[in-house]
Amino acid sequence: MTQTTTAPQKGILISETALAQLQAMQAQQGTDLLLRVGVRQGGCSGMSYTMDFITADAIHEKDEVYDYDGFRVVCDPKSLLYIYGMTLDYSTALIGGGFKFTNPNAAQTCGCGSSFSA
């Protein structure tokens, strides 16, 4: 009898395009950095997304850490309540390009795509 196991579900999904862009940014700033993704109060819809590179010593005990082939993403539990299942993508379009957040938990999203309401 064969036993199968499934990998744990990642709370934040990252497209290949976004991952390549993040890895390039990481290489410029230091390869030992991790990406912290979260939300904070503010923005035109009530909450805005945050992304920043951090060092491993900035990981808190209750943070979730997801590994994408060696690239690690960190999220605090409170933010994860609002963004679980979110997809992070990247567009190279001249107008409207950059990182895009597709959040299944957002009731409303602003026109710029960087803030939402739950």
Secondary structure, 3 states (H helix, E strand, C coil): CCCCCCCCCCCEEECHHHHHHHHHHHHHHCCCCEEEEEEEECCCCCEEEEEEEECHHHCCCCCEEEEECCEEEEECHHHHHHHCCEEEEEECCCCCCEEEEECCCCCEECCCCCEEEC
